[in-house]
Amino acid sequence: MAEGTDETLRNQVMYQVYPRNHTEEGTFKALEADLDRIRDLGVDIVYPLPVHPVGKKNRKGSLGSPYAAADYRAVNPELGTAEDFAALVKAVHNRGMKCVMDIVYNHTAPDSWLAENHPEWFYRGPGGSPGNKIGEWWDVIDLDYSDPRSGLWDYQIETLVKWAKLVDGFRCDVAPLVPLEFWLRAREAVRAVNPRCFWIAESVEPSFILENRAAGLVCHSDGEMFRSFDVCYDYDVFGFFKQYLEGALSLASYAEKLNAQEYLYPDNYVKLRCLENHDQSRAAFSIPGAAALRNWTAFVYFQKGLTMIYAGQEWACGFRPSLFEKDPVKRDTGADLSPLLRVLYRIKKDPVFTSSAYELRPLPGIAGGGPAPDNGVLLAVHRPKGRANGEAVPMAGVFSLKGWSGPVQLNGSFTEPVPDGVYVNLIDGSAFPVEGGRLSLRGEPLIFKVRPEKPAAAVPAGE
């Protein structure tokens, strides 16, 4: 993990927003007008998609992708002025939140300022013309970081230092495709002007790493990226999440992949946890049933790491807005997860989430005295590390990921048993019993401290 990473990032929630499509106006000022509502959802960090001007050459769609930047040192006039963006960041700060800037350093638009003024800084395809290494990204051309003395490294780092005087952190698009040594040098330079700046890497899927390495290209693993970055995406396991939803992977196998992160990464690793983002299908589209969606939502907050929600997730939007057109987020879905998000945010502030030993395991249902078929119930436990974290007690979450109801066996799954007694579900304040190491689910998520409000000996018969 990068030196000095703040582990309280695991207690925080980030709100990803696409300024073009967040409102009908699609401007910085319109987004600023929505900040009070965003903050009241329970948000620590506001993360807008790239705010730079979009290139015109080879555009996808009529407006182009915000990830095809034309000038790293300017803002998109369609969203507002540089002063409007600075005012937005100030308004975020005034509400006690932080602002992360989306940086796209692997590539630019073909007609970017850099392409026109420094064509020597770009990768050349087989024909000798500027090109890109990822064929489907035909609207961009790749930068060439192979020579640290070319001037590109200095220019890019100077740009980061400029923005670091305004924003609180950087989310770096496909960061593994840029040399790790560049990020290490950039972090050091930025630290001089903003010591509290934090760095998020959009790390990539295992298959993407292997494909690029097989082609002889730079593509770093999460373990490498953690040397420079505070947070890495959870794309190392996101594919398994999708396979489980599709029925191609068992819940036990999915839990195994999550458990492996505890020994694969540095002790203070921070993963970005999300159900959806601008590149992935909406959770409400992928997850069938309102109860299942509530359980998955509770689980993503309970996970060890920084939680991210994508604007519109609070309304259970099923339609993902286009990156390339004016396509405002629809708010009239008839669903509102905002009350649940607020409660989960308060739970996430518990000190046990800051530093814990984390473990997951499926809980088969009980039918006719034996285990029932896979019911989609997942148990997750945070246990405080050592004895230094005196405020924290173990926290357990039971998530019925298919909305299933019925009895499950808690004990025997972990070294730390859940004593019999009456517990309080921190999500809704309701009480529920654990008897004989079992509890009965009602299809809704449970999060509770592993310390009964009423020990078993004090529970009256029939309660």
C-alpha positions as CSV (number, residue, x, y, z in Angstrom):
1,M,0.0,0.0,0.0
2,A,1.2,3.5,-0.7
3,E,3.0,5.0,2.3
4,G,0.6,7.1,4.5
5,T,-2.7,5.7,3.1
6,D,-5.5,6.7,5.3
7,E,-7.4,3.6,6.5
8,T,-10.5,5.7,7.3
9,L,-11.2,5.7,3.6
10,R,-12.8,2.3,4.5
11,N,-15.4,4.3,6.4
12,Q,-16.3,6.6,3.5
13,V,-18.7,6.8,0.6
14,M,-18.0,8.3,-2.8
15,Y,-20.6,9.5,-5.2
16,Q,-19.8,9.2,-8.9
17,V,-21.6,11.7,-11.1
18,Y,-21.6,12.5,-14.8
19,P,-22.1,16.3,-14.9
20,R,-23.3,16.2,-18.6
21,N,-26.2,13.8,-17.7
22,H,-26.8,14.5,-14.0
23,T,-29.3,17.3,-14.7
24,E,-31.2,18.6,-17.7
25,E,-28.9,21.6,-17.8
26,G,-25.8,19.4,-17.6
27,T,-23.6,22.1,-16.0
28,F,-21.3,22.6,-13.0
29,K,-23.8,25.1,-11.6
30,A,-26.7,22.6,-11.9
31,L,-24.6,20.0,-10.1
32,E,-23.7,22.5,-7.4
33,A,-27.4,23.1,-6.8
34,D,-27.8,19.3,-6.0
35,L,-25.0,19.1,-3.5
36,D,-27.1,19.4,-0.4
37,R,-29.2,16.4,-1.5
38,I,-26.1,14.4,-2.4
39,R,-24.5,15.2,1.0
40,D,-27.6,14.1,2.8
41,L,-27.5,10.7,1.2
42,G,-24.3,10.1,3.3
43,V,-21.5,11.1,1.0
44,D,-17.9,12.0,1.9
45,I,-16.4,12.3,-1.6
46,V,-17.9,13.7,-4.8
47,Y,-16.3,12.2,-8.0
48,P,-17.3,13.8,-11.3
49,L,-16.4,12.1,-14.5
50,P,-13.7,13.9,-16.5
51,V,-14.4,17.7,-16.8
52,H,-11.9,18.5,-19.6
53,P,-12.9,19.6,-23.1
54,V,-13.8,16.6,-25.4
55,G,-12.1,16.1,-28.7
56,K,-14.0,16.5,-31.9
57,K,-12.1,14.1,-34.2
58,N,-13.3,10.5,-34.3
59,R,-16.0,11.2,-31.7
60,K,-18.2,8.4,-30.5
61,G,-21.8,9.7,-30.7
62,S,-22.6,13.3,-31.2
63,L,-20.9,14.7,-28.1
64,G,-18.0,12.3,-27.6
65,S,-16.7,10.5,-24.6
66,P,-15.4,12.6,-21.6
67,Y,-12.5,10.1,-21.6
68,A,-11.3,11.5,-25.0
69,A,-9.8,14.6,-23.4
70,A,-8.7,17.5,-25.6
71,D,-6.8,19.6,-23.0
72,Y,-5.8,18.4,-19.5
73,R,-5.4,21.9,-18.3
74,A,-8.8,23.3,-19.3
75,V,-12.5,22.5,-18.5
76,N,-15.3,21.6,-21.0
77,P,-17.1,24.8,-21.9
78,E,-20.3,22.8,-22.3
79,L,-20.2,22.3,-18.5
80,G,-19.2,25.8,-17.6
81,T,-16.1,27.9,-17.0
82,A,-12.9,27.2,-15.0
83,E,-14.4,29.5,-12.4
84,D,-17.6,27.5,-12.3
85,F,-15.6,24.3,-11.7
86,A,-13.6,26.0,-8.9
87,A,-16.9,27.2,-7.4
88,L,-18.2,23.7,-7.5
89,V,-15.2,22.3,-5.7
90,K,-15.5,25.1,-3.1
91,A,-19.2,24.3,-2.6
92,V,-18.3,20.6,-2.1
93,H,-15.7,21.7,0.6
94,N,-18.2,24.0,2.2
95,R,-20.5,21.0,2.8
96,G,-17.7,19.0,4.5
97,M,-17.1,16.7,1.5
98,K,-14.0,16.2,-0.8
99,C,-13.7,16.3,-4.5
100,V,-11.9,13.8,-6.7
101,M,-10.8,14.7,-10.2
102,D,-10.9,12.0,-13.0
103,I,-7.6,11.9,-14.8
104,V,-7.2,10.1,-18.1
105,Y,-3.4,9.8,-18.7
106,N,-3.2,6.7,-21.0
107,H,-4.7,8.5,-24.0
108,T,-6.1,11.7,-25.4
109,A,-8.4,12.7,-28.2
110,P,-6.7,12.6,-31.7
111,D,-7.0,16.4,-31.9
112,S,-5.9,17.2,-28.4
113,W,-3.6,20.1,-27.5
114,L,-0.8,17.6,-26.9
115,A,-1.4,15.8,-30.2
116,E,-1.1,19.0,-32.1
117,N,1.8,20.5,-30.1
118,H,3.8,17.4,-29.1
119,P,3.1,14.6,-31.6
120,E,6.4,13.0,-30.5
121,W,4.9,12.1,-27.2
122,F,2.4,9.6,-28.7
123,Y,2.5,5.9,-29.5
124,R,2.9,5.0,-33.1
125,G,0.9,2.2,-34.8
126,P,2.3,-0.2,-37.4
127,G,2.0,2.4,-40.1
128,G,3.8,5.1,-38.2
129,S,0.8,7.2,-37.4
130,P,-0.4,8.0,-33.8
131,G,-2.7,5.1,-32.7
132,N,-4.0,3.1,-29.8
133,K,-3.3,-0.3,-28.4
134,I,-6.9,-1.1,-27.4
135,G,-8.8,-1.5,-30.7
136,E,-12.3,-0.7,-29.3
137,W,-11.0,2.7,-28.1
138,W,-10.9,4.0,-31.6
139,D,-11.8,7.6,-30.6
140,V,-8.4,8.1,-28.8
141,I,-4.7,7.9,-29.4
142,D,-2.3,6.6,-26.7
143,L,0.5,8.5,-25.1
144,D,4.0,7.0,-25.0
145,Y,5.6,7.0,-21.5
146,S,8.6,4.8,-22.5
147,D,11.1,7.7,-22.2
148,P,11.0,9.6,-18.9
149,R,13.2,12.3,-20.4
150,S,11.0,13.1,-23.3
151,G,9.2,15.9,-21.5
152,L,5.8,14.1,-21.3
153,W,6.4,13.0,-17.7
154,D,7.2,16.5,-16.6
155,Y,4.2,18.0,-18.4
156,Q,1.8,15.5,-17.0
157,I,3.1,15.9,-13.5
158,E,3.0,19.7,-13.7
159,T,-0.7,19.4,-14.7
160,L,-1.4,17.2,-11.6
161,V,0.3,19.7,-9.3
162,K,-1.8,22.4,-10.8
163,W,-5.1,20.6,-10.1
164,A,-3.9,19.3,-6.7
165,K,-4.0,22.9,-5.4
166,L,-7.8,22.7,-6.0
167,V,-9.0,19.2,-5.6
168,D,-8.5,16.6,-2.9
169,G,-7.6,13.5,-4.9
170,F,-7.3,11.9,-8.3
171,R,-9.1,8.9,-9.8
172,C,-6.8,7.7,-12.5
173,D,-8.4,6.0,-15.5
174,V,-6.9,2.7,-16.6
175,A,-3.9,3.5,-14.4
176,P,-2.2,0.1,-14.9
177,L,-1.5,1.0,-18.5
178,V,0.8,3.9,-17.4
179,P,4.2,3.0,-15.9
180,L,4.2,2.6,-12.2
181,E,7.4,4.6,-11.9
182,F,5.4,7.6,-13.4
183,W,2.7,7.3,-10.7
184,L,5.3,7.1,-8.0
185,R,7.1,10.2,-9.2
186,A,3.7,12.0,-9.6
187,R,2.6,11.2,-6.1
188,E,5.8,12.6,-4.7
189,A,5.5,15.8,-6.6
190,V,1.8,16.3,-5.6
191,R,2.6,15.6,-2.0
192,A,4.6,18.8,-1.9
193,V,1.6,21.0,-2.6
194,N,-1.2,18.8,-1.2
195,P,0.0,16.3,1.5
196,R,-3.5,14.9,2.0
197,C,-4.2,14.2,-1.6
198,F,-5.4,10.6,-2.1
199,W,-5.1,8.4,-5.2
200,I,-7.6,6.0,-6.7
201,A,-6.5,3.6,-9.5
202,E,-9.0,2.2,-11.9
203,S,-7.2,-1.1,-11.8
204,V,-8.3,-3.7,-14.4
205,E,-9.7,-7.2,-14.8
206,P,-7.3,-10.2,-14.6
207,S,-8.1,-11.1,-18.2
208,F,-7.2,-7.6,-19.4
209,I,-3.8,-7.8,-17.6
210,L,-3.0,-11.1,-19.2
211,E,-4.0,-10.0,-22.7
212,N,-1.9,-6.9,-22.6
213,R,1.1,-8.6,-21.1
214,A,0.9,-11.3,-23.8
215,A,1.0,-8.5,-26.4
216,G,4.2,-7.1,-24.7
217,L,2.5,-4.1,-23.2
218,V,2.7,-2.5,-19.8
219,C,-0.2,-3.6,-17.6
220,H,0.3,-3.6,-13.8
221,S,-1.5,-5.9,-11.3
222,D,-3.4,-4.5,-8.3
223,G,-0.5,-5.6,-6.1
224,E,1.9,-3.4,-8.1
225,M,-0.6,-0.5,-8.2
226,F,-0.9,-0.5,-4.4
227,R,2.7,0.7,-4.2
228,S,1.5,4.1,-5.4
229,F,-2.2,4.2,-5.0
230,D,-4.4,4.4,-1.9
231,V,-7.4,2.7,-3.5
232,C,-7.8,0.2,-6.3
233,Y,-11.0,-0.8,-8.1
234,D,-12.3,-4.3,-7.2
235,Y,-12.2,-5.4,-10.8
236,D,-10.1,-8.3,-9.6
237,V,-13.4,-9.8,-8.3
238,F,-16.1,-7.9,-10.2
239,G,-16.2,-10.5,-12.9
240,F,-17.0,-13.1,-10.3
241,F,-19.8,-11.0,-9.0
242,K,-21.3,-10.9,-12.5
243,Q,-20.8,-14.7,-12.9
244,Y,-22.6,-15.3,-9.6
245,L,-25.6,-13.2,-10.7
246,E,-25.7,-15.1,-14.0
247,G,-25.6,-18.5,-12.2
248,A,-22.2,-19.4,-13.6
249,L,-20.4,-19.4,-10.2
250,S,-21.4,-20.6,-6.8
251,L,-21.7,-18.3,-3.8
252,A,-19.0,-20.2,-2.0
253,S,-16.6,-19.6,-4.9
254,Y,-17.5,-15.9,-5.0
255,A,-16.9,-15.6,-1.2
256,E,-13.5,-17.4,-1.7
257,K,-12.4,-14.7,-4.2
258,L,-13.3,-12.0,-1.7
259,N,-11.6,-13.7,1.2
260,A,-8.4,-14.0,-0.9
261,Q,-8.0,-10.2,-1.0
262,E,-7.2,-10.4,2.8
263,Y,-3.9,-12.2,2.1
264,L,-3.1,-11.1,-1.5
265,Y,-2.9,-7.4,-0.7
266,P,-1.1,-5.2,1.9
267,D,-2.6,-5.3,5.4
268,N,-4.0,-1.8,5.0
269,Y,-5.4,-2.3,1.5
270,V,-8.4,-0.3,0.4
271,K,-10.7,-1.6,-2.3
272,L,-13.3,0.5,-4.2
273,R,-16.6,-1.4,-3.7
274,C,-19.4,-0.8,-6.1
275,L,-22.4,-2.5,-7.7
276,E,-22.4,-0.3,-10.8
277,N,-20.5,2.5,-12.4
278,H,-20.4,4.3,-15.8
279,D,-18.8,1.3,-17.5
280,Q,-21.1,-1.4,-15.9
281,S,-24.8,-2.2,-16.0
282,R,-27.0,-0.7,-13.4
283,A,-27.5,-2.8,-10.3
284,A,-31.3,-2.4,-10.7
285,F,-31.0,-3.9,-14.2
286,S,-28.6,-6.8,-13.2
287,I,-30.2,-7.8,-9.8
288,P,-33.8,-9.1,-10.0
289,G,-36.2,-8.2,-7.2
290,A,-36.4,-5.3,-4.8
291,A,-35.4,-7.4,-1.8
292,A,-32.3,-8.8,-3.5
293,L,-31.3,-5.2,-4.5
294,R,-31.6,-4.0,-0.9
295,N,-29.5,-6.9,0.3
296,W,-26.8,-6.3,-2.3
297,T,-26.8,-2.6,-1.5
298,A,-26.3,-3.3,2.2
299,F,-23.6,-5.8,1.4
300,V,-21.6,-3.3,-0.8
301,Y,-21.6,-0.9,2.1
302,F,-20.5,-3.6,4.6
303,Q,-17.6,-4.7,2.4
304,K,-14.1,-3.8,3.5
305,G,-13.2,-0.7,1.5
306,L,-14.4,2.6,0.1
307,T,-18.0,2.4,-1.1
308,M,-19.0,4.1,-4.4
309,I,-22.5,4.8,-5.6
310,Y,-23.2,6.0,-9.2
311,A,-25.6,8.9,-9.5
312,G,-29.1,7.4,-10.1
313,Q,-28.4,4.3,-8.0
314,E,-30.3,5.9,-5.1
315,W,-33.4,5.8,-7.3
316,A,-32.8,2.2,-8.4
317,C,-32.4,3.4,-12.0
318,G,-32.2,0.5,-14.4
319,F,-31.0,2.5,-17.4
320,R,-27.3,3.4,-17.7
321,P,-26.9,6.8,-19.4
322,S,-24.9,7.1,-22.6
323,L,-21.4,8.4,-22.3
324,F,-21.6,9.9,-25.8
325,E,-24.9,11.8,-25.8
326,K,-27.0,14.1,-23.7
327,D,-29.0,11.5,-21.7
328,P,-30.1,12.8,-18.3
329,V,-30.5,10.4,-15.4
330,K,-34.2,9.6,-14.8
331,R,-35.4,10.1,-11.3
332,D,-39.0,9.1,-11.6
333,T,-38.4,5.3,-11.2
334,G,-41.0,4.9,-8.4
335,A,-38.2,3.5,-6.1
336,D,-36.1,5.4,-3.6
337,L,-33.2,3.7,-1.8
338,S,-32.1,7.0,-0.2
339,P,-33.4,6.2,3.3
340,L,-31.5,2.8,3.2
341,L,-28.3,4.6,2.0
342,R,-28.5,7.1,4.8
343,V,-28.7,4.3,7.4
344,L,-25.9,2.3,5.8
345,Y,-23.7,5.4,5.8
346,R,-24.1,5.8,9.6
347,I,-23.3,2.1,10.1
348,K,-20.2,2.4,7.9
349,K,-18.8,5.0,10.3
350,D,-18.3,2.3,13.0
351,P,-14.6,2.0,14.0
352,V,-14.6,-1.7,13.3
353,F,-14.6,-1.0,9.6
354,T,-11.4,1.0,9.8
355,S,-9.2,-1.9,10.8
356,S,-10.6,-5.4,10.8
357,A,-10.0,-9.0,10.0
358,Y,-12.7,-9.6,7.4
359,E,-14.2,-13.0,6.4
360,L,-17.1,-14.2,4.3
361,R,-19.0,-17.5,4.0
362,P,-22.3,-18.7,2.5
363,L,-25.0,-19.9,5.0
364,P,-27.1,-22.7,3.6
365,G,-30.7,-22.8,4.6
366,I,-32.0,-25.5,6.9
367,A,-34.7,-27.8,5.6
368,G,-35.8,-31.1,7.1
369,G,-32.9,-31.2,9.6
370,G,-30.3,-30.8,6.8
371,P,-28.9,-28.1,4.5
372,A,-31.2,-26.7,1.9
373,P,-30.1,-25.9,-1.7
374,D,-28.1,-22.7,-2.3
375,N,-30.3,-19.8,-1.0
376,G,-28.0,-17.0,-1.7
377,V,-27.4,-16.1,1.9
378,L,-23.9,-14.7,2.7
379,L,-22.4,-14.1,6.2
380,A,-19.7,-11.5,6.5
381,V,-17.8,-10.6,9.7
382,H,-15.5,-7.8,10.7
383,R,-13.4,-8.5,13.8
384,P,-11.3,-5.8,15.3
385,K,-7.5,-6.3,14.9
386,G,-5.6,-6.9,18.1
387,R,-6.6,-5.1,21.2
388,A,-5.7,-1.6,20.2
389,N,-9.1,-0.8,18.7
390,G,-10.9,-0.7,22.1
391,E,-14.0,1.0,20.8
392,A,-14.8,-1.6,18.3
393,V,-16.7,-4.9,18.7
394,P,-17.2,-7.5,16.0
395,M,-19.8,-6.7,13.4
396,A,-21.7,-9.3,11.4
397,G,-23.8,-8.9,8.3
398,V,-26.2,-11.5,6.9
399,F,-27.3,-10.8,3.4
400,S,-30.1,-12.6,1.6
401,L,-28.8,-11.9,-1.9
402,K,-31.8,-13.6,-3.6
403,G,-34.4,-12.2,-1.1
404,W,-34.8,-15.7,0.5
405,S,-36.5,-16.2,3.8
406,G,-35.9,-19.1,6.3
407,P,-33.7,-20.3,9.0
408,V,-29.9,-20.5,8.7
409,Q,-27.1,-21.8,10.9
410,L,-24.7,-19.1,12.0
411,N,-22.3,-20.9,14.3
412,G,-19.7,-23.4,13.0
413,S,-18.9,-21.0,10.2
414,F,-16.3,-18.8,12.0
415,T,-13.8,-19.2,14.9
416,E,-15.8,-16.5,16.7
417,P,-19.3,-17.8,17.6
418,V,-22.4,-15.7,17.7
419,P,-23.8,-16.2,21.2
420,D,-27.5,-17.0,21.6
421,G,-29.6,-14.0,22.6
422,V,-31.5,-11.1,21.2
423,Y,-29.8,-8.8,18.7
424,V,-30.7,-5.5,17.1
425,N,-30.6,-5.1,13.3
426,L,-28.8,-1.8,12.9
427,I,-30.5,-1.2,9.6
428,D,-34.1,-0.8,10.9
429,G,-33.8,-1.1,14.7
430,S,-35.8,-4.4,14.9
431,A,-34.9,-7.1,17.4
432,F,-34.3,-10.7,16.4
433,P,-33.3,-13.8,18.3
434,V,-30.4,-16.2,17.7
435,E,-31.2,-19.6,19.2
436,G,-29.0,-22.7,19.0
437,G,-26.7,-20.7,16.8
438,R,-29.5,-20.2,14.3
439,L,-31.5,-17.2,13.1
440,S,-34.5,-16.9,10.9
441,L,-34.3,-14.5,7.9
442,R,-37.2,-12.5,6.5
443,G,-35.5,-11.8,3.2
444,E,-34.0,-8.5,4.3
445,P,-30.4,-7.7,5.2
446,L,-29.2,-7.9,8.8
447,I,-26.3,-6.0,10.3
448,F,-25.6,-6.4,14.0
449,K,-22.9,-6.2,16.6
450,V,-21.8,-9.6,17.8
451,R,-22.8,-8.9,21.3
452,P,-26.4,-9.7,22.2
453,E,-28.6,-7.0,23.7
454,K,-30.2,-9.7,25.8
455,P,-28.0,-12.8,26.6
456,A,-29.8,-16.1,26.1
457,A,-30.2,-16.7,29.9
458,A,-32.1,-13.5,30.2
459,V,-34.5,-14.1,27.3
460,P,-37.9,-15.0,28.6
461,A,-39.5,-18.1,27.2
462,G,-41.4,-17.4,24.0
463,E,-39.6,-14.2,23.2
